[in-house]
């Protein structure tokens, strides 16, 4: 007969199981060294948050949904203590190494030698003592705050000092809540660790258990003996409660006495297939990463399949396996080049996933469509403009699209068009064609109104940056327009040197500034100098960079390609100008600039805010369910 479970607990079981699945299992010491090395990398581009799940936290998850949500939002959740080990054993799963925070965090500290750290938690004098001990390891403690402040106080302090390491030691659930806030709102790469009582140990407030007790998982008993009144409920009542919950959950997990309809649903495993991913930089790569991060926050397990080389790079092949910002990445070799390639991947690789989501209609798209019958999995695709980014080989592209691409489309459960132009292009190729415009991550929470101009994107031929520089030169030389032109983005198939030479010929070399790729934390200062966004791009899959610029109030003057024209018409802010007609474009922009009002910048921000990642991720998940049958 089925277990007699309260309905509320039954509803919570899938969420608890999703948390168990999220735990990052470290198999052995070699894997631990690799994991620690990954945590110490400074080039993540955003904060990485680490939390620990012990028996006490497991119990808290059952009664505090907000705490459970904060744990799920962390990049890494580690197994801590014998209680969770017992749970894994009962479920028939490998618990891996015990990742006790009190032992692990000192090893993390060693990796941050000669770097700055923030210590947030406990109280005086233990906080200061812990700081001195940490500084003995050649770490500069830059930020020191006790654990009784308001959460916003911690955010302001960390934003001001920007330390690479943030150690939280204010206890559950506050430290996980603060970690989640820092992870969402900090704009620079750092490691945020939920350390529990680590500063109390380092500061001498609490002593460690003898080694033999730690070896056998009895440190809780030692602490109970030291503080029986305070810890009786947590360790005596709590441990029995945890074991009862673990036994019940393991029975559900194994389906030993449970009817099929009561079995908790496992988290959805999604494979995102994209030809280029981190360290490649671009709108498509950013889209895939943001989609994955939102799906992970919803409890999904996501991975990336990509190629093992960055196009237009002379660097050697990238590692076959890597974890980037908590995202497992599988890279494969290929035969061919940038336009036509055959990925060296077996169809059986796809079978371990519940959903396969392909991005763009390239050779990965055709391959996944061709082997879909062998996958026996739902397969989806997002268009991202297809392969019509340039007019090169336009006749061959149209023939390819009308034959091979059209045939491949029929093998997909649904296709998501990122723009009205894409929707019209792909109409008739698949019975489940859905318009799902891209989403954007706002570039900040401010309104830019400076005198400068900015372009954001790759230095690629189809972006026509040469034409953009020529129009800017006409603005400067013919109309006396003030301000500089900032060009932000990595080299692709156009070099910075040839663009600098062009600026030199037009006598604006000193006013055209090349920044290369700029990380998010460096963008705010630059954007506040600017008031105008320029793009002469001949083709855009969606126009993400324009909307990102509008999110901080920049007014767009852009080439009238299909995507830009669609966005300008809908947003009613900025204008389309033909950069191929240099003098006419400069004259039009020069006439429009004096008419820009603060209300226009407010309208730009309001329109950009409609492209919400939360809404897109939610709709995509619903589409998976709707079209997977």
C-alpha positions as CSV (number, residue, x, y, z in Angstrom):
1,X,0.0,0.0,0.0
2,X,1.2,3.6,-0.6
3,X,2.8,5.6,2.2
4,X,0.3,7.8,4.1
5,X,1.8,11.2,3.4
6,X,0.3,14.6,4.1
7,X,-0.5,16.4,0.8
8,X,1.8,19.3,1.6
9,X,4.7,17.0,2.0
10,X,3.9,15.2,-1.2
11,X,3.9,18.5,-3.1
12,X,7.3,19.4,-1.7
13,X,9.0,16.1,-2.5
14,X,10.0,17.0,-6.1
15,X,11.6,20.2,-4.8
16,X,13.6,18.4,-2.2
17,X,14.6,15.8,-4.7
18,X,15.7,18.5,-7.1
19,X,17.9,19.9,-4.4
20,X,19.4,16.5,-3.8
21,X,20.1,16.2,-7.5
22,X,21.7,19.7,-7.5
23,X,24.3,18.6,-4.9
24,X,27.7,18.7,-6.5
25,X,29.3,15.3,-5.7
26,X,33.0,15.3,-5.5
27,X,34.2,11.7,-6.1
28,X,37.8,11.8,-4.9
29,X,40.7,14.0,-3.9
30,X,41.7,14.6,-7.6
31,X,38.2,15.8,-8.4
32,X,38.3,18.0,-5.3
33,X,41.5,19.6,-6.5
34,X,39.9,20.3,-9.9
35,X,36.8,21.7,-8.2
36,X,38.9,24.1,-6.0
37,X,40.9,25.2,-9.0
38,X,37.7,26.1,-10.8
39,X,36.4,28.1,-7.8
40,X,39.6,30.1,-7.8
41,X,39.3,31.2,-11.5
42,X,38.7,35.0,-11.6
43,X,37.2,35.1,-15.1
44,X,33.7,33.8,-14.4
45,X,32.2,37.1,-15.4
46,X,29.7,37.0,-12.5
47,X,29.6,35.9,-8.8
48,X,29.8,32.2,-8.1
49,X,27.9,31.1,-4.9
50,X,28.7,28.1,-2.8
51,X,26.5,26.6,0.0
52,X,26.4,23.5,2.1
53,X,23.6,21.0,2.8
54,X,23.8,19.3,6.2
55,X,21.1,17.7,8.3
56,X,20.0,21.0,9.9
57,X,19.7,22.6,6.4
58,X,17.8,19.6,5.1
59,X,15.3,20.0,7.9
60,X,15.0,23.7,7.3
61,X,14.2,23.1,3.6
62,X,11.0,21.2,4.7
63,X,9.6,24.1,6.6
64,X,11.1,27.2,4.9
65,X,10.4,27.4,1.1
66,X,12.3,30.7,0.9
67,X,15.4,29.0,2.3
68,X,15.0,26.1,-0.2
69,X,14.7,28.6,-3.0
70,X,17.9,30.4,-1.9
71,X,19.8,27.1,-1.8
72,X,18.5,26.1,-5.3
73,X,19.7,29.5,-6.6
74,X,23.3,28.8,-5.5
75,X,25.8,27.7,-8.2
76,X,27.1,24.9,-6.0
77,X,25.5,23.0,-3.1
78,X,27.9,20.6,-1.4
79,X,27.2,17.6,0.8
80,X,28.2,18.3,4.4
81,X,28.0,15.7,7.2
82,X,27.0,12.1,7.9
83,X,23.3,12.9,7.8
84,X,23.2,13.6,4.1
85,X,25.6,10.7,3.5
86,X,23.1,8.4,5.1
87,X,20.4,9.9,2.9
88,X,22.4,9.2,-0.2
89,X,23.2,5.6,0.9
90,X,19.4,5.0,1.6
91,X,18.7,6.3,-1.9
92,X,21.3,4.0,-3.4
93,X,23.5,6.9,-4.6
94,X,27.2,7.6,-4.2
95,X,27.7,10.4,-1.6
96,X,31.2,11.2,-2.7
97,X,33.6,13.0,-0.3
98,X,32.3,14.8,2.8
99,X,32.6,18.5,1.9
100,X,32.5,19.9,5.5
101,X,32.7,23.6,5.3
102,X,35.0,23.9,8.3
103,X,37.6,21.8,6.5
104,X,37.0,23.0,3.0
105,X,37.0,26.7,3.5
106,X,40.6,26.9,4.8
107,X,41.6,25.2,1.6
108,X,39.7,27.8,-0.4
109,X,41.4,30.6,1.5
110,X,44.8,29.3,0.5
111,X,43.8,29.7,-3.2
112,X,43.1,33.4,-2.6
113,X,46.6,34.3,-1.2
114,X,47.6,38.0,-1.9
115,X,44.0,38.8,-2.8
116,X,41.3,40.7,-0.9
117,X,38.4,39.2,1.0
118,X,35.3,40.3,2.8
119,X,34.4,38.6,6.1
120,X,30.7,39.1,6.9
121,X,29.4,37.4,10.1
122,X,29.8,36.4,13.8
123,X,30.6,39.2,16.2
124,X,33.4,41.0,18.0
125,X,36.0,40.1,19.2
126,X,35.8,36.8,17.2
127,X,35.4,38.5,13.9
128,X,38.7,40.5,14.4
129,X,40.5,37.4,15.6
130,X,39.4,35.4,12.6
131,X,40.5,38.3,10.3
132,X,44.0,38.3,11.9
133,X,44.3,34.5,11.4
134,X,43.2,34.8,7.8
135,X,45.6,37.6,7.1
136,X,48.4,35.4,8.4
137,X,47.8,33.4,5.2
138,X,48.6,36.6,3.1
139,X,45.0,37.5,2.4
140,X,44.1,41.1,2.8
141,X,40.8,41.4,4.7
142,X,39.3,44.5,3.1
143,X,35.7,44.3,4.4
144,X,34.8,43.3,8.0
145,X,31.2,43.4,9.2
146,X,29.4,41.5,11.9
147,X,26.4,39.2,11.2
148,X,23.7,41.5,12.5
149,X,23.4,44.1,9.8
150,X,20.7,44.6,7.2
151,X,21.2,42.6,4.0
152,X,21.5,45.8,1.9
153,X,24.4,46.9,4.1
154,X,26.4,43.9,3.0
155,X,25.6,44.5,-0.6
156,X,26.7,48.1,-0.5
157,X,29.9,47.2,1.3
158,X,30.8,44.5,-1.2
159,X,29.9,46.6,-4.2
160,X,32.2,49.4,-2.9
161,X,35.2,47.2,-2.1
162,X,34.7,44.5,-4.8
163,X,36.7,41.7,-3.1
164,X,37.4,38.5,-5.1
165,X,36.3,36.4,-2.0
166,X,33.2,37.0,0.1
167,X,32.9,34.7,3.2
168,X,29.5,34.7,4.8
169,X,29.2,33.4,8.4
170,X,25.9,34.6,9.8
171,X,24.1,31.3,10.0
172,X,21.2,29.8,8.2
173,X,19.0,31.0,6.6
174,X,20.4,34.6,6.5
175,X,23.7,33.8,4.9
176,X,22.0,31.9,2.0
177,X,19.6,34.8,1.5
178,X,22.5,37.2,1.4
179,X,24.4,34.9,-1.0
180,X,21.4,34.8,-3.4
181,X,21.2,38.6,-3.3
182,X,24.9,39.0,-4.0
183,X,24.8,36.5,-6.8
184,X,21.9,38.3,-8.5
185,X,23.0,41.9,-7.9
186,X,26.8,42.0,-8.0
187,X,28.2,42.9,-11.4
188,X,31.8,41.6,-11.0
189,X,33.3,38.1,-10.7
190,X,33.9,36.8,-7.2
191,X,33.4,33.7,-5.0
192,X,30.7,33.9,-2.4
193,X,30.9,31.1,0.2
194,X,28.3,30.4,2.9
195,X,30.6,29.5,5.8
196,X,28.3,28.9,8.8
197,X,30.4,28.9,11.9
198,X,33.7,29.1,10.1
199,X,34.6,32.5,11.6
200,X,33.6,31.3,15.1
201,X,36.1,28.4,14.6
202,X,38.9,30.7,13.2
203,X,38.2,33.3,15.9
204,X,38.4,30.9,18.8
205,X,34.8,31.1,19.9
206,X,34.1,27.4,19.1
207,X,36.7,24.7,19.2
208,X,36.9,21.8,16.7
209,X,36.1,18.2,17.8
210,X,39.0,15.7,18.2
211,X,40.2,14.2,14.9
212,X,38.7,10.8,15.6
213,X,35.3,12.3,16.1
214,X,35.5,14.2,12.9
215,X,36.6,11.0,11.1
216,X,33.5,9.1,12.2
217,X,31.1,12.0,11.6
218,X,30.6,12.7,15.3
219,X,31.5,16.4,15.4
220,X,27.8,17.2,16.0
221,X,28.0,15.2,19.3
222,X,31.1,17.1,20.4
223,X,29.3,20.4,19.8
224,X,26.2,19.2,21.6
225,X,28.3,18.4,24.6
226,X,29.7,21.9,24.6
227,X,26.3,23.7,24.1
228,X,23.6,21.2,25.2
229,X,20.9,23.8,25.9
230,X,21.3,25.6,22.6
231,X,21.9,22.6,20.3
232,X,19.6,20.0,21.9
233,X,16.7,20.7,19.6
234,X,18.9,20.9,16.5
235,X,21.0,17.8,17.1
236,X,18.8,15.4,19.1
237,X,15.3,16.1,17.9
238,X,16.6,17.4,14.6
239,X,18.7,14.4,13.8
240,X,15.9,12.0,14.5
241,X,13.6,14.1,12.3
242,X,16.2,14.2,9.5
243,X,16.6,10.4,9.6
244,X,12.9,9.9,9.4
245,X,12.6,12.3,6.5
246,X,15.5,10.6,4.8
247,X,14.0,7.2,5.2
248,X,10.6,8.4,3.8
249,X,12.2,10.2,0.9
250,X,14.4,7.2,0.0
251,X,11.4,5.0,-0.1
252,X,9.7,7.4,-2.4
253,X,12.8,7.7,-4.5
254,X,13.2,3.9,-4.8
255,X,9.4,3.6,-5.3
256,X,9.5,0.6,-2.9
257,X,6.0,1.0,-1.6
258,X,4.7,3.9,-3.7
259,X,2.2,3.8,-6.5
260,X,3.5,5.2,-9.8
261,X,1.2,8.3,-9.6
262,X,2.8,9.3,-6.3
263,X,6.4,9.1,-7.4
264,X,8.1,12.5,-7.4
265,X,9.1,13.8,-10.8
266,X,12.8,14.0,-11.3
267,X,14.2,17.3,-12.5
268,X,14.1,17.9,-16.2
269,X,17.5,17.3,-18.0
270,X,18.0,19.8,-20.9
271,X,20.8,19.8,-23.4
272,X,21.4,23.1,-25.1
273,X,23.3,22.7,-28.5
274,X,25.1,25.8,-29.8
275,X,28.1,25.9,-32.1
276,X,30.0,28.5,-30.1
277,X,30.0,29.0,-26.3
278,X,32.2,30.5,-23.6
279,X,35.0,31.6,-24.1
280,X,33.4,32.9,-27.3
281,X,31.6,36.1,-26.8
282,X,28.4,37.2,-28.5
283,X,24.7,37.6,-28.4
284,X,24.0,34.0,-29.1
285,X,26.4,32.8,-26.4
286,X,24.9,35.2,-23.9
287,X,21.3,34.1,-24.8
288,X,22.1,30.4,-24.2
289,X,23.9,31.1,-20.9
290,X,21.1,33.3,-19.6
291,X,18.4,30.7,-20.6
292,X,20.4,28.0,-18.8
293,X,20.8,30.0,-15.6
294,X,17.0,30.7,-15.5
295,X,16.2,27.1,-16.1
296,X,18.6,26.0,-13.4
297,X,16.9,28.4,-11.0
298,X,13.6,26.6,-11.9
299,X,15.1,23.3,-10.8
300,X,16.3,21.9,-14.2
301,X,19.6,20.2,-14.9
302,X,21.2,21.8,-17.9
303,X,24.3,21.1,-20.1
304,X,25.8,22.6,-23.2
305,X,27.1,20.8,-26.3
306,X,29.4,22.9,-28.5
307,X,32.4,22.8,-30.8
308,X,35.9,22.6,-29.4
309,X,37.3,25.7,-31.2
310,X,36.4,29.4,-31.2
311,X,36.0,30.5,-34.8
312,X,38.6,33.0,-36.0
313,X,40.9,32.1,-33.2
314,X,44.4,30.6,-33.5
315,X,44.2,29.1,-30.1
316,X,44.5,25.2,-29.7
317,X,41.3,23.1,-29.2
318,X,39.5,23.8,-25.9
319,X,39.0,21.0,-23.3
320,X,36.4,18.4,-24.0
321,X,34.8,18.8,-20.6
322,X,34.6,22.0,-18.5
323,X,32.3,23.5,-16.0
324,X,31.6,27.2,-16.6
325,X,29.6,29.2,-14.0
326,X,28.2,25.9,-12.8
327,X,27.2,24.8,-16.3
328,X,28.7,21.5,-17.5
329,X,30.0,22.0,-21.1
330,X,30.8,19.2,-23.5
331,X,32.9,20.2,-26.5
332,X,33.4,18.0,-29.6
333,X,35.6,18.1,-32.6
334,X,34.3,18.6,-36.1
335,X,35.2,18.3,-39.8
336,X,34.9,21.4,-41.9
337,X,34.9,25.1,-41.2
338,X,32.9,28.0,-39.8
339,X,30.1,27.8,-42.3
340,X,29.9,24.1,-43.0
341,X,30.9,21.6,-40.3
342,X,30.1,18.1,-39.3
343,X,30.1,17.6,-35.5
344,X,31.9,14.4,-34.3
345,X,29.2,13.2,-31.9
346,X,27.3,9.9,-31.6
347,X,23.5,10.0,-31.6
348,X,23.5,7.9,-28.4
349,X,24.9,11.0,-26.6
350,X,21.5,12.7,-26.7
351,X,19.7,9.8,-25.0
352,X,20.5,10.8,-21.4
353,X,18.5,14.0,-21.8
354,X,14.8,14.8,-21.5
355,X,14.9,17.8,-23.9
356,X,17.3,18.7,-26.7
357,X,17.3,22.5,-27.5
358,X,19.3,23.5,-30.6
359,X,20.2,27.2,-31.2
360,X,20.4,28.5,-34.7
361,X,19.9,26.7,-38.0
362,X,23.5,25.5,-38.7
363,X,25.0,22.0,-39.2
364,X,24.2,21.1,-35.5
365,X,20.5,21.9,-36.4
366,X,20.6,19.6,-39.4
367,X,22.5,16.8,-37.5
368,X,20.0,16.8,-34.6
369,X,17.1,16.8,-37.0
370,X,18.6,13.9,-38.9
371,X,19.2,11.7,-35.8
372,X,16.0,12.7,-33.9
373,X,14.4,9.3,-34.6
374,X,17.3,7.6,-32.9
375,X,17.3,10.0,-29.9
376,X,13.7,9.3,-29.1
377,X,13.6,12.7,-27.3
378,X,11.7,15.9,-27.9
379,X,13.8,18.3,-29.9
380,X,13.3,22.1,-30.1
381,X,15.2,24.9,-31.9
382,X,15.5,28.7,-31.6
383,X,16.1,30.5,-34.9
384,X,18.4,33.4,-33.9
385,X,18.2,34.7,-37.5
386,X,19.3,31.5,-39.2
387,X,22.3,31.8,-41.4
388,X,21.4,34.9,-43.3
389,X,23.7,37.3,-41.4
390,X,25.5,38.4,-44.6
391,X,24.6,38.4,-48.3
392,X,27.6,36.2,-49.1
393,X,26.6,33.2,-51.1
394,X,22.9,34.4,-50.8
395,X,21.7,32.2,-53.7
396,X,23.3,29.0,-52.2
397,X,21.9,29.9,-48.8
398,X,18.4,30.2,-50.2
399,X,18.7,26.9,-52.0
400,X,20.1,25.2,-48.8
401,X,17.3,26.7,-46.7
402,X,14.5,25.6,-49.1
403,X,15.8,22.1,-49.2
404,X,17.9,20.8,-46.4
405,X,16.9,23.3,-43.7
406,X,13.2,23.0,-44.6
407,X,13.4,19.2,-44.4
408,X,15.3,19.4,-41.0
409,X,12.6,21.7,-39.6
410,X,10.0,19.0,-39.9
411,X,11.8,16.7,-37.5
412,X,11.5,19.3,-34.6
413,X,8.7,19.3,-32.0
414,X,8.6,23.1,-32.3
415,X,10.6,26.0,-33.5
416,X,10.9,29.3,-31.7
417,X,11.3,32.4,-33.9
418,X,13.2,35.2,-32.2
419,X,11.7,38.0,-34.4
420,X,8.8,38.7,-36.7
421,X,11.2,38.5,-39.6
422,X,12.3,35.0,-38.5
423,X,8.7,34.0,-38.1
424,X,7.9,35.0,-41.7
425,X,11.1,33.3,-43.0
426,X,10.3,30.0,-41.2
427,X,6.5,30.0,-41.8
428,X,5.4,26.7,-43.3
429,X,8.5,24.8,-42.3
430,X,7.1,23.4,-39.1
431,X,3.5,23.1,-37.8
432,X,4.6,24.3,-34.3
433,X,6.2,27.6,-35.1
434,X,6.1,30.0,-32.1
435,X,7.1,33.6,-31.9
436,X,9.3,34.0,-28.8
437,X,11.3,37.3,-29.0
438,X,14.7,37.3,-27.3
439,X,15.1,38.6,-23.8
440,X,17.8,40.9,-22.5
441,X,19.8,41.5,-19.4
442,X,19.6,45.2,-18.6
443,X,23.1,46.9,-18.6
444,X,22.3,48.7,-15.4
445,X,19.7,50.6,-13.3
446,X,20.5,54.1,-14.4
447,X,19.7,56.5,-17.3
448,X,22.7,57.4,-19.5
449,X,22.7,60.9,-21.1
450,X,26.3,61.7,-21.9
451,X,27.6,63.2,-25.1
452,X,29.4,60.2,-26.5
453,X,28.3,57.5,-29.0
454,X,28.7,53.7,-28.5
455,X,28.6,50.5,-30.6
456,X,28.4,47.1,-28.9
457,X,29.1,43.9,-30.8
458,X,31.7,41.9,-32.6
459,X,34.1,43.4,-35.1
460,X,32.5,41.5,-38.0
461,X,32.1,42.4,-41.7
462,X,28.3,42.2,-41.6
463,X,28.3,44.8,-38.8
464,X,29.8,47.4,-41.2
465,X,31.8,49.1,-38.5
466,X,33.7,50.9,-41.3
467,X,30.5,52.6,-42.4
468,X,29.7,53.5,-38.8
469,X,33.1,55.2,-38.4
470,X,32.6,57.1,-41.7
471,X,29.3,58.4,-40.5
472,X,30.8,59.4,-37.2
473,X,33.6,61.2,-39.0
474,X,31.0,63.1,-41.1
475,X,29.2,64.1,-37.9
476,X,32.4,65.3,-36.3
477,X,34.0,67.0,-39.4
478,X,30.9,68.4,-41.2
479,X,28.5,69.1,-38.4
480,X,30.9,69.7,-35.5
481,X,29.2,67.1,-33.3
482,X,30.9,66.7,-29.9
483,X,31.7,63.4,-28.2
484,X,33.7,60.3,-28.9
485,X,32.8,57.0,-30.5
486,X,33.3,53.9,-28.2
487,X,33.5,50.6,-30.0
488,X,33.0,47.7,-27.6
489,X,33.4,44.1,-28.7
490,X,36.0,41.4,-29.7
491,X,37.7,41.1,-33.1
492,X,36.0,38.6,-35.4
493,X,36.6,38.8,-39.1
494,X,37.6,42.5,-39.0
495,X,40.7,43.7,-37.2
496,X,41.0,46.7,-34.9
497,X,44.1,47.9,-36.8
498,X,42.3,48.3,-40.1
499,X,39.5,50.2,-38.4
500,X,42.0,52.4,-36.7
501,X,43.6,53.2,-40.0
502,X,40.2,54.2,-41.4
503,X,39.6,56.5,-38.5
504,X,43.0,58.0,-39.0
505,X,42.2,58.7,-42.7
506,X,39.1,60.6,-41.6
507,X,41.0,62.6,-38.9
508,X,39.0,61.1,-36.0
509,X,41.6,58.6,-34.7
510,X,41.7,60.3,-31.3
511,X,37.9,60.3,-31.0
512,X,37.3,56.6,-31.9
513,X,38.1,54.5,-28.9
514,X,38.4,50.7,-29.1
515,X,37.7,48.8,-25.9
516,X,37.6,45.2,-27.0
517,X,35.4,42.9,-24.9
518,X,34.3,44.7,-21.7
519,X,33.0,42.7,-18.7
520,X,29.6,43.7,-17.3
521,X,31.2,45.4,-14.2
522,X,33.2,47.7,-16.5
523,X,30.3,48.8,-18.6
524,X,28.5,51.2,-16.3
525,X,31.3,53.8,-16.2
526,X,31.6,53.7,-20.0
527,X,27.8,53.8,-20.6
528,X,27.3,56.8,-18.4
529,X,29.6,58.8,-20.8
530,X,27.3,58.0,-23.7
531,X,23.9,59.1,-24.9
532,X,23.6,57.5,-28.4
533,X,23.8,53.9,-29.6
534,X,24.9,53.4,-33.2
535,X,24.8,50.2,-35.4
536,X,25.4,50.0,-39.1
537,X,24.8,46.2,-39.1
538,X,23.5,44.8,-42.4
539,X,21.8,41.9,-40.5
540,X,20.6,41.2,-37.0
541,X,19.0,38.0,-35.8
542,X,17.1,40.0,-33.2
543,X,18.8,43.3,-32.2
544,X,19.8,42.3,-28.6
545,X,22.6,44.9,-28.3
546,X,20.3,47.7,-29.3
547,X,17.7,46.7,-26.6
548,X,20.5,46.3,-24.0
549,X,21.6,49.9,-24.9
550,X,18.0,51.1,-24.6
551,X,17.8,49.5,-21.1
552,X,19.9,52.4,-19.8
553,X,18.3,55.1,-21.9
554,X,20.6,55.2,-24.9
555,X,18.8,56.5,-28.1
556,X,19.4,54.1,-31.1
557,X,20.3,55.2,-34.6
558,X,20.6,52.0,-36.5
559,X,20.7,50.5,-40.0
560,X,17.2,49.6,-41.3
561,X,17.6,45.9,-41.4
562,X,14.5,43.8,-40.8
563,X,15.1,43.3,-37.0
564,X,16.1,46.8,-36.2
565,X,13.3,48.2,-38.2
566,X,10.8,46.0,-36.4
567,X,12.1,47.1,-33.0
568,X,12.3,50.8,-33.9
569,X,8.7,50.7,-35.2
570,X,7.4,49.0,-32.1
571,X,9.4,51.1,-29.6
572,X,8.9,54.5,-31.2
573,X,12.3,55.6,-29.9
574,X,15.3,56.5,-32.1
575,X,15.5,56.1,-35.8
576,X,16.7,53.9,-38.7
577,X,19.3,55.6,-40.9
578,X,21.1,54.1,-43.9
579,X,24.8,54.1,-43.0
580,X,25.6,53.1,-46.6
581,X,24.7,56.7,-47.5
582,X,27.3,58.3,-45.3
583,X,26.5,62.0,-45.7
584,X,22.7,61.5,-45.6
585,X,23.0,59.4,-42.5
586,X,25.2,62.0,-40.8
587,X,22.8,64.8,-41.7
588,X,19.8,62.9,-40.3
589,X,21.5,62.0,-37.1
590,X,22.8,65.6,-36.6
591,X,19.3,66.9,-37.0
592,X,17.7,64.4,-34.6
593,X,20.2,64.7,-31.7
594,X,19.1,68.2,-30.5
595,X,15.5,66.9,-30.2
596,X,16.3,64.2,-27.8
597,X,14.5,64.7,-24.5
598,X,14.7,63.0,-21.1
599,X,11.2,61.5,-21.8
600,X,12.7,59.7,-24.9
601,X,15.3,58.1,-22.7
602,X,12.6,57.0,-20.2
603,X,10.6,55.6,-23.1
604,X,13.7,53.6,-24.3
605,X,14.1,52.0,-20.9
606,X,10.4,51.3,-20.6
607,X,10.4,49.5,-24.0
608,X,13.5,47.5,-23.2
609,X,12.0,46.3,-19.9
610,X,9.3,44.4,-21.8
611,X,11.9,41.9,-22.9
612,X,12.1,40.0,-19.6
613,X,14.2,36.9,-19.1
614,X,11.8,35.6,-16.5
615,X,8.9,35.6,-18.9
616,X,10.9,34.1,-21.8
617,X,12.2,31.2,-19.6
618,X,8.8,30.5,-18.2
619,X,7.2,30.5,-21.7
620,X,9.9,28.2,-23.0
621,X,9.4,25.7,-20.2
622,X,5.6,25.8,-21.0
623,X,6.4,25.2,-24.7
624,X,8.5,22.2,-23.8
625,X,5.5,20.7,-22.1
626,X,3.0,21.7,-24.7
627,X,4.9,20.3,-27.7
628,X,6.7,17.3,-26.2
629,X,3.8,14.9,-26.8
